[in-house]
């Protein structure tokens, strides 16, 4: 007996959780027109008040829609109102059951911890059938086929066939002439790109202590010109990050690409950001530039 009572209580709790709760007193719902025909579309506008961190989703499967189907969501906006949110939804709907209906839209108010199934205010609707009251509910028979005066010319189909054959022959002749001309023409070889002169690192070595900006500008120019000659990249027109990505995309060793990118970033910091590395760091950067340019 106790088990039966516990099962009944659990069933009632489950049913209560499945049923939608009543709407907030400020929630509204309104149809564009209270009179429609079956399948005719209209706009249902609803406003739902929720907490600040909630979202609203339409629940089209609730039985309280009373034969009205949700076609699509035309628009959905949310605005803050006194510590809460007002969600305004415009929903395109269409009825498919005739008669006087009491449509109760249902939405799901979703928060981070819970989902509340909320029923909005009832909207009255009258749905009229598409057929007239005195229309016959039987399909009428189609009229018998009627003969069309005139007949097809006996030369029409042979003329069409001859035209197709002639078109194929002309097209084949044109393709043959084009292929023959292309085979005879010798493709012009593109001019070989002249290598970009690579500045010497000796000038950077002389300026590394007295003029770090000029020294690092020379280091950057030397490395960029080397990359342009070695890998065919427009290094002078690319940023440091673009040079590294293009080198990796062409299959250059990733360690080599990162070495080049790190050195160019160091040069940019000194030339443009006012960074002044210590003497040991400057000597290390000069050695790294020599490894990139001379060892390669």
Secondary structure, 3 states (H helix, E strand, C coil): CHHHHHHHHHHHHHHHHHCCECCCCCCEEEECCCEEECCCEEEEEEEEEECCCCEEEECCCCHHHCCEEEEEEEEEEEEEECCEEEEEEEEEEEECCCEEEEEEEEEEEECCCCEEEEEEEEEEEEEECCCCCCCCCCCCCCCCCCCCCCCCCCCHHHHHHHHHHHHHHHHHHHHHHHHHHHHHCCCCCCCCCCCCCCCCCHHHHHHCCCCHHHHHHHHHHHHHHHHHHHHCCCHHHCCHHHHHHHHHHCCCCHHHHHHHHHHHHHHHHHHHCCCCCCHHHHHHHHHHHHHHHHHC
